[in-house]
Amino acid sequence: MKIIKKENLPSKICEVCKRAFSFRKKWTRNWEAVKYCSSGCRKNSTSKP
């Protein structure tokens, strides 16, 4: 397992709260599909599929 420093992790902006959030290990397989920083923001989103 390769160790990556925290400051070198990719980050995105949350669509709901507009805050920056960084990569988490559990998002490894679907990082491209991640839009929200938390489940709370996901629940508060206005665009529900």
ABEGO torsion letter per residue (X at the ends): XBBBBAAABBBBBBAAAGBBBBBBAAAAAAAAABABABAAAAAABABBX
